[in-house]
Amino acid sequence: MVKLKDILNEVRRKPEYDFETQQVSKDSETGSITWNVRYDFSLEDIYKDLDGIIRKMKKAIKENPNDPRVRDLWVDAKNLRNRIKRIITDPR
């Protein structure tokens, strides 16, 4: 049986996760543990994810060319991807 402690140690070792955990307190009476979780997102990863979504949406547009909702979502996703790219290349 895998223990929570082993899972958390494995998560701490792997740098590909986008979060860090820190034990805050442990209740000796109940055994419950309180954790702080700090999320650390990579804008490059978000850009890549959006790029993949946009490619999939192009296929959806080809399958449903008369659905304006799909096209509108595709345009919004492209705009968001372009904004993120500008932040990555020119962080100010």
N, C-alpha and C positions, 0 to 999 in steps of 0.2 A: 504494500500500500504506500502510495506517495504521500509524503507529509507536506503541509503548507510551507514549512521552513525550507525544505529542499527546493520547492518551486520558486520561492522568493530568492533564494541564493542563486538559482539558475538565471532568473530574470536580471538580477544585479550584474551577473557576469557578462551578459550579452549586450553589447552596445547598440544593436540594431533596434532595440525597443525605444519608443518615443516617450518614456516616462521613467522617473526614479521614485523609489519608495523609501520611506524612513519611518521606523517604528517610533511612535510618540509616547505611548504608555501601555502598561499591561495591568489589568485588574486582577490582583492576586486572588480575590474571592471567586470571581466567575471564570477567570482565565481568558477573558476577551482582550483583544489587542486593538489599539487605535493606531492608524497609519496616516501619514501625510503622503500624498501622491503629487509629484510635480511633473507636469506634462511638458515635453520639449519637442515641438514640431519643427520639422525641416521644411522650409518653403520649396526647396527643390523637389522633395518627395510629393508635396501637394501639387506642384506643377506637373509632375509626371503622371500623377493620378488623374488630374483634370484632362491631360492630353489623351489618356486612354479612354476616358469617358466621352470625349469629343469624337474620337474615332468610332466608338460604338454607336453614338448618336447619329453619325453620318449614315451608318447602315440602317438605322431605324427610319431615317428620313427617306432613304431609297425604297424601303418597304412600305412606308406610309406617306407618299408625297403630298397628299391632300390634307394632312393634319397640321394645322398651323401651330398647335401647341408644342409639338416636337421640334419644329423649326425655331420657335421662340426660345425654348429651353437650350437648344444648340447655340443660338446667338448669345444668350446670357452666359453660358459656360465658356464660350470663346472669349467674351469680354473679360470674364473673371480670370481666365488663364493668362490673357495678355496683361492685365493689371499686375498679377503676381510676377510675371516675367519682368516687368518694369521695376518692381520692388527689388527683385533679385539682382538685376544688372545695375540699378542706380539706387542704392539704399538711402542716400542723402545723409 
